[in-house]
Structure formats: structure tokens, C-alpha cells
Amino acid sequence: MRARLILPLLLALAAVPLAAAEIGPPMTAEEFDARTQGKTITYSAGGQVYGIEEYRPGHKVVWAFAEGECHEGDWFQQGDQICFDYHDDTPLQCWTFHDSPEGLVARFEGRDDGEPLISLKESTTSLNCPGPDLGV
């Protein structure tokens, strides 16, 4: 009986978005670089894997959506946002990054009204990016 009451409560709490008070201020470029360089971070949105980004020296990155192909790019600070340029037809992607008890939190264009990305897993293993049309 008690388990039937606790499970819905836990599910409801898991669905509550992060409040602005629970996260730190936007990171500077120096803080972001120190926090991410040499890591591959898996991000989630709404409890589902959203994508993975590998952070390399010199502000270089490799991004892949879940089950997607890899895109190389670089990042730079613009105001209080960290912007990513993948040098393709993808528009500039600007986010604020914050530390939180749940991990690294990214808010698109610094907005509080959207679903944030939350770091799910961090590793020092490179992102696995197979080349196109291998074996063809």
C-alpha cells in the first residue's frame, strides 16, 4: 500500500523542472572550459537522451544527437551565453550553462521557459563517430 503512494509521488517530483534558484549563475567561458574540456557529456531533455558532445582543447567540439551523425564545430562566449558554430546549415546555437545539484544545466538562449538540457553522464572517452558510407 505504501509503495503505491510513494511511486506516484516520486514520478511527480521527477517531472518538476529545475527552478532558477536551484542552478548557479551562467558560466563564463573560462568556467565552462574548465568544467568541460577533455570530457564527453551526454545530455538529457525531459528524461530522454538528447545528444552527446565531446569537448576538445581550443574550444573545439563534436556534437551528435542521440542516434545521429557527428558534427564538428567550435564554441565561443557571446554575452553570458556559450555559442556553438558547427560550420554547416545549422544556425548558431547559444546556451547559458549552469552548475546545479543535478549536474551541468544548459538553457537555450538563456530562457527559463523551455526544457533545459541536463548532463546525464560524463566520461573522458571520445565520441564514437564512424565515417560515412564505411564498407560501401
PyMOL CGO cylinders between C-alpha atoms (Angstrom):
from pymol import cmd
from pymol.cgo import CYLINDER

trace = [
    CYLINDER, 0.00, 0.00, 0.00, 2.73, 2.46, 0.97, 0.3, 1, 1, 1, 1, 1, 1,
    CYLINDER, 2.73, 2.46, 0.97, 4.65, 1.67, -2.24, 0.3, 1, 1, 1, 1, 1, 1,
    CYLINDER, 4.65, 1.67, -2.24, 1.57, 2.62, -4.29, 0.3, 1, 1, 1, 1, 1, 1,
    CYLINDER, 1.57, 2.62, -4.29, 1.58, 6.04, -2.65, 0.3, 1, 1, 1, 1, 1, 1,
    CYLINDER, 1.58, 6.04, -2.65, 5.32, 6.65, -2.89, 0.3, 1, 1, 1, 1, 1, 1,
    CYLINDER, 5.32, 6.65, -2.89, 5.74, 5.75, -6.57, 0.3, 1, 1, 1, 1, 1, 1,
    CYLINDER, 5.74, 5.75, -6.57, 3.35, 8.43, -7.90, 0.3, 1, 1, 1, 1, 1, 1,
    CYLINDER, 3.35, 8.43, -7.90, 4.99, 10.99, -5.62, 0.3, 1, 1, 1, 1, 1, 1,
    CYLINDER, 4.99, 10.99, -5.62, 8.46, 10.10, -6.93, 0.3, 1, 1, 1, 1, 1, 1,
    CYLINDER, 8.46, 10.10, -6.93, 7.26, 10.28, -10.52, 0.3, 1, 1, 1, 1, 1, 1,
    CYLINDER, 7.26, 10.28, -10.52, 5.68, 13.68, -9.90, 0.3, 1, 1, 1, 1, 1, 1,
    CYLINDER, 5.68, 13.68, -9.90, 8.86, 15.02, -8.31, 0.3, 1, 1, 1, 1, 1, 1,
    CYLINDER, 8.86, 15.02, -8.31, 10.96, 13.75, -11.23, 0.3, 1, 1, 1, 1, 1, 1,
    CYLINDER, 10.96, 13.75, -11.23, 8.74, 15.67, -13.65, 0.3, 1, 1, 1, 1, 1, 1,
    CYLINDER, 8.74, 15.67, -13.65, 9.21, 19.01, -11.86, 0.3, 1, 1, 1, 1, 1, 1,
    CYLINDER, 9.21, 19.01, -11.86, 11.54, 21.25, -13.91, 0.3, 1, 1, 1, 1, 1, 1,
    CYLINDER, 11.54, 21.25, -13.91, 14.58, 22.82, -12.30, 0.3, 1, 1, 1, 1, 1, 1,
    CYLINDER, 14.58, 22.82, -12.30, 13.77, 26.12, -10.66, 0.3, 1, 1, 1, 1, 1, 1,
    CYLINDER, 13.77, 26.12, -10.66, 16.03, 29.05, -11.46, 0.3, 1, 1, 1, 1, 1, 1,
    CYLINDER, 16.03, 29.05, -11.46, 17.03, 29.23, -7.78, 0.3, 1, 1, 1, 1, 1, 1,
    CYLINDER, 17.03, 29.23, -7.78, 18.40, 25.67, -7.92, 0.3, 1, 1, 1, 1, 1, 1,
    CYLINDER, 18.40, 25.67, -7.92, 21.03, 26.46, -10.53, 0.3, 1, 1, 1, 1, 1, 1,
    CYLINDER, 21.03, 26.46, -10.53, 24.06, 28.69, -10.37, 0.3, 1, 1, 1, 1, 1, 1,
    CYLINDER, 24.06, 28.69, -10.37, 24.61, 31.80, -12.47, 0.3, 1, 1, 1, 1, 1, 1,
    CYLINDER, 24.61, 31.80, -12.47, 25.61, 31.45, -16.14, 0.3, 1, 1, 1, 1, 1, 1,
    CYLINDER, 25.61, 31.45, -16.14, 29.17, 30.17, -16.51, 0.3, 1, 1, 1, 1, 1, 1,
    CYLINDER, 29.17, 30.17, -16.51, 31.86, 32.32, -18.08, 0.3, 1, 1, 1, 1, 1, 1,
    CYLINDER, 31.86, 32.32, -18.08, 33.92, 30.95, -20.97, 0.3, 1, 1, 1, 1, 1, 1,
    CYLINDER, 33.92, 30.95, -20.97, 36.76, 30.19, -18.54, 0.3, 1, 1, 1, 1, 1, 1,
    CYLINDER, 36.76, 30.19, -18.54, 34.46, 28.32, -16.13, 0.3, 1, 1, 1, 1, 1, 1,
    CYLINDER, 34.46, 28.32, -16.13, 32.80, 26.42, -18.98, 0.3, 1, 1, 1, 1, 1, 1,
    CYLINDER, 32.80, 26.42, -18.98, 36.16, 25.42, -20.49, 0.3, 1, 1, 1, 1, 1, 1,
    CYLINDER, 36.16, 25.42, -20.49, 37.48, 24.25, -17.10, 0.3, 1, 1, 1, 1, 1, 1,
    CYLINDER, 37.48, 24.25, -17.10, 34.28, 22.25, -16.49, 0.3, 1, 1, 1, 1, 1, 1,
    CYLINDER, 34.28, 22.25, -16.49, 34.04, 20.58, -19.91, 0.3, 1, 1, 1, 1, 1, 1,
    CYLINDER, 34.04, 20.58, -19.91, 37.44, 20.31, -21.66, 0.3, 1, 1, 1, 1, 1, 1,
    CYLINDER, 37.44, 20.31, -21.66, 38.54, 16.72, -22.17, 0.3, 1, 1, 1, 1, 1, 1,
    CYLINDER, 38.54, 16.72, -22.17, 35.08, 15.36, -21.39, 0.3, 1, 1, 1, 1, 1, 1,
    CYLINDER, 35.08, 15.36, -21.39, 32.31, 13.78, -23.39, 0.3, 1, 1, 1, 1, 1, 1,
    CYLINDER, 32.31, 13.78, -23.39, 28.97, 14.73, -21.86, 0.3, 1, 1, 1, 1, 1, 1,
    CYLINDER, 28.97, 14.73, -21.86, 25.62, 13.06, -22.51, 0.3, 1, 1, 1, 1, 1, 1,
    CYLINDER, 25.62, 13.06, -22.51, 22.66, 15.45, -22.16, 0.3, 1, 1, 1, 1, 1, 1,
    CYLINDER, 22.66, 15.45, -22.16, 19.02, 14.64, -21.48, 0.3, 1, 1, 1, 1, 1, 1,
    CYLINDER, 19.02, 14.64, -21.48, 15.82, 16.62, -22.04, 0.3, 1, 1, 1, 1, 1, 1,
    CYLINDER, 15.82, 16.62, -22.04, 12.55, 15.59, -20.49, 0.3, 1, 1, 1, 1, 1, 1,
    CYLINDER, 12.55, 15.59, -20.49, 14.16, 12.45, -19.10, 0.3, 1, 1, 1, 1, 1, 1,
    CYLINDER, 14.16, 12.45, -19.10, 15.30, 11.20, -22.54, 0.3, 1, 1, 1, 1, 1, 1,
    CYLINDER, 15.30, 11.20, -22.54, 18.79, 11.21, -24.03, 0.3, 1, 1, 1, 1, 1, 1,
    CYLINDER, 18.79, 11.21, -24.03, 19.02, 14.30, -26.26, 0.3, 1, 1, 1, 1, 1, 1,
    CYLINDER, 19.02, 14.30, -26.26, 22.60, 14.18, -27.50, 0.3, 1, 1, 1, 1, 1, 1,
    CYLINDER, 22.60, 14.18, -27.50, 26.30, 13.88, -26.71, 0.3, 1, 1, 1, 1, 1, 1,
    CYLINDER, 26.30, 13.88, -26.71, 29.05, 16.47, -27.00, 0.3, 1, 1, 1, 1, 1, 1,
    CYLINDER, 29.05, 16.47, -27.00, 32.80, 15.94, -26.84, 0.3, 1, 1, 1, 1, 1, 1,
    CYLINDER, 32.80, 15.94, -26.84, 34.75, 18.99, -25.65, 0.3, 1, 1, 1, 1, 1, 1,
    CYLINDER, 34.75, 18.99, -25.65, 38.25, 19.25, -27.09, 0.3, 1, 1, 1, 1, 1, 1,
    CYLINDER, 38.25, 19.25, -27.09, 41.10, 21.73, -26.47, 0.3, 1, 1, 1, 1, 1, 1,
    CYLINDER, 41.10, 21.73, -26.47, 40.94, 25.07, -28.26, 0.3, 1, 1, 1, 1, 1, 1,
    CYLINDER, 40.94, 25.07, -28.26, 37.15, 25.40, -27.86, 0.3, 1, 1, 1, 1, 1, 1,
    CYLINDER, 37.15, 25.40, -27.86, 36.57, 22.59, -30.39, 0.3, 1, 1, 1, 1, 1, 1,
    CYLINDER, 36.57, 22.59, -30.39, 33.57, 20.26, -30.06, 0.3, 1, 1, 1, 1, 1, 1,
    CYLINDER, 33.57, 20.26, -30.06, 31.93, 17.26, -31.70, 0.3, 1, 1, 1, 1, 1, 1,
    CYLINDER, 31.93, 17.26, -31.70, 28.14, 17.00, -31.28, 0.3, 1, 1, 1, 1, 1, 1,
    CYLINDER, 28.14, 17.00, -31.28, 25.76, 14.15, -32.08, 0.3, 1, 1, 1, 1, 1, 1,
    CYLINDER, 25.76, 14.15, -32.08, 22.05, 13.93, -31.41, 0.3, 1, 1, 1, 1, 1, 1,
    CYLINDER, 22.05, 13.93, -31.41, 21.01, 10.59, -29.92, 0.3, 1, 1, 1, 1, 1, 1,
    CYLINDER, 21.01, 10.59, -29.92, 21.42, 8.07, -32.75, 0.3, 1, 1, 1, 1, 1, 1,
    CYLINDER, 21.42, 8.07, -32.75, 22.59, 10.84, -35.09, 0.3, 1, 1, 1, 1, 1, 1,
    CYLINDER, 22.59, 10.84, -35.09, 25.69, 11.67, -37.07, 0.3, 1, 1, 1, 1, 1, 1,
    CYLINDER, 25.69, 11.67, -37.07, 28.54, 13.75, -35.66, 0.3, 1, 1, 1, 1, 1, 1,
    CYLINDER, 28.54, 13.75, -35.66, 29.09, 17.44, -36.35, 0.3, 1, 1, 1, 1, 1, 1,
    CYLINDER, 29.09, 17.44, -36.35, 32.39, 19.19, -35.64, 0.3, 1, 1, 1, 1, 1, 1,
    CYLINDER, 32.39, 19.19, -35.64, 32.36, 22.78, -34.51, 0.3, 1, 1, 1, 1, 1, 1,
    CYLINDER, 32.36, 22.78, -34.51, 33.71, 25.29, -32.07, 0.3, 1, 1, 1, 1, 1, 1,
    CYLINDER, 33.71, 25.29, -32.07, 32.33, 27.45, -29.29, 0.3, 1, 1, 1, 1, 1, 1,
    CYLINDER, 32.33, 27.45, -29.29, 32.78, 31.00, -28.04, 0.3, 1, 1, 1, 1, 1, 1,
    CYLINDER, 32.78, 31.00, -28.04, 31.29, 33.28, -25.42, 0.3, 1, 1, 1, 1, 1, 1,
    CYLINDER, 31.29, 33.28, -25.42, 28.77, 35.91, -26.52, 0.3, 1, 1, 1, 1, 1, 1,
    CYLINDER, 28.77, 35.91, -26.52, 27.47, 37.93, -23.56, 0.3, 1, 1, 1, 1, 1, 1,
    CYLINDER, 27.47, 37.93, -23.56, 26.53, 35.42, -20.87, 0.3, 1, 1, 1, 1, 1, 1,
    CYLINDER, 26.53, 35.42, -20.87, 25.91, 32.67, -23.44, 0.3, 1, 1, 1, 1, 1, 1,
    CYLINDER, 25.91, 32.67, -23.44, 28.15, 29.97, -24.88, 0.3, 1, 1, 1, 1, 1, 1,
    CYLINDER, 28.15, 29.97, -24.88, 27.52, 29.78, -28.63, 0.3, 1, 1, 1, 1, 1, 1,
    CYLINDER, 27.52, 29.78, -28.63, 28.28, 26.80, -30.86, 0.3, 1, 1, 1, 1, 1, 1,
    CYLINDER, 28.28, 26.80, -30.86, 29.07, 27.08, -34.58, 0.3, 1, 1, 1, 1, 1, 1,
    CYLINDER, 29.07, 27.08, -34.58, 29.03, 23.76, -36.45, 0.3, 1, 1, 1, 1, 1, 1,
    CYLINDER, 29.03, 23.76, -36.45, 30.05, 25.36, -39.79, 0.3, 1, 1, 1, 1, 1, 1,
    CYLINDER, 30.05, 25.36, -39.79, 27.10, 23.89, -41.67, 0.3, 1, 1, 1, 1, 1, 1,
    CYLINDER, 27.10, 23.89, -41.67, 23.49, 24.92, -42.28, 0.3, 1, 1, 1, 1, 1, 1,
    CYLINDER, 23.49, 24.92, -42.28, 22.71, 24.68, -38.55, 0.3, 1, 1, 1, 1, 1, 1,
    CYLINDER, 22.71, 24.68, -38.55, 22.03, 28.15, -37.14, 0.3, 1, 1, 1, 1, 1, 1,
    CYLINDER, 22.03, 28.15, -37.14, 24.28, 29.39, -34.34, 0.3, 1, 1, 1, 1, 1, 1,
    CYLINDER, 24.28, 29.39, -34.34, 23.28, 27.60, -31.12, 0.3, 1, 1, 1, 1, 1, 1,
    CYLINDER, 23.28, 27.60, -31.12, 23.60, 29.78, -27.99, 0.3, 1, 1, 1, 1, 1, 1,
    CYLINDER, 23.60, 29.78, -27.99, 23.04, 28.49, -24.47, 0.3, 1, 1, 1, 1, 1, 1,
    CYLINDER, 23.04, 28.49, -24.47, 23.65, 29.53, -20.90, 0.3, 1, 1, 1, 1, 1, 1,
    CYLINDER, 23.65, 29.53, -20.90, 25.38, 26.81, -18.87, 0.3, 1, 1, 1, 1, 1, 1,
    CYLINDER, 25.38, 26.81, -18.87, 24.90, 26.49, -15.12, 0.3, 1, 1, 1, 1, 1, 1,
    CYLINDER, 24.90, 26.49, -15.12, 26.07, 24.21, -12.33, 0.3, 1, 1, 1, 1, 1, 1,
    CYLINDER, 26.07, 24.21, -12.33, 23.28, 22.53, -10.37, 0.3, 1, 1, 1, 1, 1, 1,
    CYLINDER, 23.28, 22.53, -10.37, 22.83, 19.65, -7.91, 0.3, 1, 1, 1, 1, 1, 1,
    CYLINDER, 22.83, 19.65, -7.91, 21.68, 17.53, -10.90, 0.3, 1, 1, 1, 1, 1, 1,
    CYLINDER, 21.68, 17.53, -10.90, 24.78, 18.34, -12.96, 0.3, 1, 1, 1, 1, 1, 1,
    CYLINDER, 24.78, 18.34, -12.96, 25.52, 20.76, -15.78, 0.3, 1, 1, 1, 1, 1, 1,
    CYLINDER, 25.52, 20.76, -15.78, 22.35, 22.53, -16.98, 0.3, 1, 1, 1, 1, 1, 1,
    CYLINDER, 22.35, 22.53, -16.98, 22.03, 24.19, -20.40, 0.3, 1, 1, 1, 1, 1, 1,
    CYLINDER, 22.03, 24.19, -20.40, 19.23, 26.64, -21.22, 0.3, 1, 1, 1, 1, 1, 1,
    CYLINDER, 19.23, 26.64, -21.22, 18.70, 27.53, -24.89, 0.3, 1, 1, 1, 1, 1, 1,
    CYLINDER, 18.70, 27.53, -24.89, 19.35, 31.24, -25.35, 0.3, 1, 1, 1, 1, 1, 1,
    CYLINDER, 19.35, 31.24, -25.35, 19.23, 31.56, -21.55, 0.3, 1, 1, 1, 1, 1, 1,
    CYLINDER, 19.23, 31.56, -21.55, 15.43, 31.17, -21.47, 0.3, 1, 1, 1, 1, 1, 1,
    CYLINDER, 15.43, 31.17, -21.47, 13.73, 29.77, -18.37, 0.3, 1, 1, 1, 1, 1, 1,
    CYLINDER, 13.73, 29.77, -18.37, 10.56, 28.80, -20.25, 0.3, 1, 1, 1, 1, 1, 1,
    CYLINDER, 10.56, 28.80, -20.25, 11.94, 25.85, -22.23, 0.3, 1, 1, 1, 1, 1, 1,
    CYLINDER, 11.94, 25.85, -22.23, 13.09, 22.37, -21.29, 0.3, 1, 1, 1, 1, 1, 1,
    CYLINDER, 13.09, 22.37, -21.29, 16.72, 22.58, -20.15, 0.3, 1, 1, 1, 1, 1, 1,
    CYLINDER, 16.72, 22.58, -20.15, 19.35, 20.06, -21.12, 0.3, 1, 1, 1, 1, 1, 1,
    CYLINDER, 19.35, 20.06, -21.12, 20.82, 18.31, -18.08, 0.3, 1, 1, 1, 1, 1, 1,
    CYLINDER, 20.82, 18.31, -18.08, 24.08, 16.38, -18.07, 0.3, 1, 1, 1, 1, 1, 1,
    CYLINDER, 24.08, 16.38, -18.07, 23.29, 12.72, -17.60, 0.3, 1, 1, 1, 1, 1, 1,
    CYLINDER, 23.29, 12.72, -17.60, 26.76, 11.20, -17.87, 0.3, 1, 1, 1, 1, 1, 1,
    CYLINDER, 26.76, 11.20, -17.87, 30.32, 12.45, -18.20, 0.3, 1, 1, 1, 1, 1, 1,
    CYLINDER, 30.32, 12.45, -18.20, 33.32, 10.48, -19.43, 0.3, 1, 1, 1, 1, 1, 1,
    CYLINDER, 33.32, 10.48, -19.43, 36.79, 11.01, -20.84, 0.3, 1, 1, 1, 1, 1, 1,
    CYLINDER, 36.79, 11.01, -20.84, 36.12, 8.61, -23.73, 0.3, 1, 1, 1, 1, 1, 1,
    CYLINDER, 36.12, 8.61, -23.73, 35.99, 10.19, -27.20, 0.3, 1, 1, 1, 1, 1, 1,
    CYLINDER, 35.99, 10.19, -27.20, 32.70, 10.29, -29.04, 0.3, 1, 1, 1, 1, 1, 1,
    CYLINDER, 32.70, 10.29, -29.04, 32.41, 7.35, -31.45, 0.3, 1, 1, 1, 1, 1, 1,
    CYLINDER, 32.41, 7.35, -31.45, 31.90, 8.91, -34.88, 0.3, 1, 1, 1, 1, 1, 1,
    CYLINDER, 31.90, 8.91, -34.88, 32.07, 6.38, -37.70, 0.3, 1, 1, 1, 1, 1, 1,
    CYLINDER, 32.07, 6.38, -37.70, 32.76, 7.83, -41.12, 0.3, 1, 1, 1, 1, 1, 1,
    CYLINDER, 32.76, 7.83, -41.12, 30.03, 7.99, -43.77, 0.3, 1, 1, 1, 1, 1, 1,
    CYLINDER, 30.03, 7.99, -43.77, 29.46, 5.01, -46.05, 0.3, 1, 1, 1, 1, 1, 1,
    CYLINDER, 29.46, 5.01, -46.05, 32.07, 2.78, -44.43, 0.3, 1, 1, 1, 1, 1, 1,
    CYLINDER, 32.07, 2.78, -44.43, 32.37, -0.53, -46.21, 0.3, 1, 1, 1, 1, 1, 1,
    CYLINDER, 32.37, -0.53, -46.21, 30.44, 0.62, -49.29, 0.3, 1, 1, 1, 1, 1, 1,
]
cmd.load_cgo(trace, "trace")
